[in-house]
């Protein structure tokens, strides 16, 4: 039986939702990503103890907006960012920083090159919950793992540096599903901190949502089903203030950047996504989502040269 934990409120519950989506993706015959830990994380919390872990457990299956369409989106996002991080690691970025790591299990499930260090930054209760689940499973990370209890809305750089982050080494940063919930000021802080701590050859990937979304979209099936089925009010959790153009800010600071949609990647993976593909739909909550990939240019000859990591 699941237990009450601090991970279950607010944004923490969305982490459980994404973990459930990964569990469902893992059991699909056309799975894009495999996460054998996701189901354990979902079952360990009382809030999500009875959530579905297979698409076959959902009465309306793939037609369910939450566990069909949105869960497949999360499965695709997991695969794309897995590929990004592994490409960066194999290209020489042995430092991996997961910003707002949530219930991410990449330190345990990905086949990291030797010498990789995975820093996970998130709230202390989220990290404690995850540690309890992995400890109970006897799970062992595939890279050096360094969890860091810090709030991304505040100055989190000192905690990262104290954990052993090397400011002279190339880094692959990931902010997966984080900026949507941060204020404009916190997004500026995050982007500025990443830029300040990154040497040439570093890379950053993150998710944004173009806005504002119309009332029709906000009342659409994805948001409505999340609220009705698992009591996650995503609209209320999002920060609705005007968003900065962080990709442009990075480019102005010497980075290169490209912005893509989930539908771009769905087409690339279409031969595998037999059960439920992702195509644009009218007034759809996924239409405004963008995935940004940036790389910091410059001379890094001492570290083997600059590389670009744009999908």
Secondary structure, DSSP 4 states (H G I P E B T S, - for coil): --B--GGGSTHHHHHHHHHHHHHHHHHSTT-S---TTHHHHHHHBTTTTTS-SSGGGSTTGGG-IIIIIIHHHHHHHHHHHHHHHHHHHHTT--EEEEET-TT--HHHHS-PPTT-EEEEEE-HHHHHHHHHHHHHHT---SSEEEEEE--TTS--HHHHHHTT--TTS-EEEEE-S-GGGS-HHHHHHHHHHHHHHPPTT-EEEEEEE-SPPPHHHHTSHHHHHHHHHH---HHHHS--SPPP-HHHHHHHTTEEEEEE-HHHHHHHTTTT--S------TT-TTTTEEEEEEEE-S--GGGT-------
